[in-house]
Amino acid sequence: MSFLSQNIPGVRGASITHDSFFGMTEHAFGMENTWYGTAFTIGSIPPVFAVQYGAYGIYSYDYFYKNMVKE
């Protein structure tokens, strides 16, 4: 995972967002060190990455690309 976080933009930010938010959620609901806490953590990774890339990347890159190709 270290290679991905260093070479793919946004992976480190999504990891930090996921770990801080869902770690806090697991702690608040007492799901630490349980099988359903692990399932919750693993199941929440794809949505966090989708939101992260949607919020920070996709629309920004689309905007920049459209403005760069203007004649």
N, C-alpha and C positions, 0 to 999 in steps of 0.2 A: 504494500500500500504506500510505502514511503516513495517509491519510484513514481507512482501515479500522482501523488500529491505535489511532487516537485516538478513534474513535466507536463501536466494537463491543467490548464487554467481553471480555477473554480473548485477543484477537488479539495484543496486544503480548507477553503472557506466553508464548503458544505459540510466537511467533517467536523469543523469546529462548531458550526451551528447545530448539527445533529447531536454531537456529544454533550454540549452544554444544555440544550433544551430537553432532550430526552433523558439524559442522566438526572436532571433535576426532577422530571416527571416521575421517573422510576422511584427515586428516593421519596418523593412526596406521597406516592401511593403504596410504598413498601414492597415494590416488585423486584428489589435487588436480589440477586443470587437465586432466582427462581426460573423455572423453565418458561413460564409465560412472560416474564420480564425479558428473557433472551429472545423469545419469539416477537415480542413487541419491538425490541430494539432492531432486530434484523428486518422486520416488516416495515419499519419506518424509514429505512435508509433510502429506497427509491423515491418516495414522495419528497423527501427533503432535497435530494439532488435535483428533481424536476423543478421544485419551487426556486431553488438557488439559481439554477441556470436561467429560468424564466425571468427572475427578478433582476439579475445582474448582467446577463449575457445576451440572450437571444434578441430582445428588442433593441438593445443598444447597438449591437453589431448590424442589425437590419437598418437602423437609422443612419449609422455612419456610412454604410455601404451605399445607401441611396443618395446621400449627399456627396459622396466622393465621385460618383459616376455622372453627376449632372454636367451637362455641356454648357 
